[in-house]
C-alpha cells in the first residue's frame, strides 16, 4: 500500500461524517473527514501522516467512523 490504506466510508444518506485515526494507545492522531458527504459509497485514502503532516510509524492503527448515530471502528494496517 504505497499511498496508505483506503478506508471505505459507507453513507446511507446525505449526512455529516467524521473519520478519525487513533494510535494503539488510543490517542487521536488524525482526522481525515469532518464534513457532509453524499449518499453512497465513499472512499478516503489515508497517507499515513498525523494532523501535522508528520509520517507515522508502520503498524496497526484504529479508525472510528461516525455517520449519523452509527459508529464503526476498524484496524487499518499502515505499511511503508
Secondary structure by P-SEA (a helix, b strand, c coil): ccccbbbbbbbccbbbbbbbbbccccccccccccccccccbbbbbbcccccccccccbbbbbbbbbcccbbbbbbbbbcc
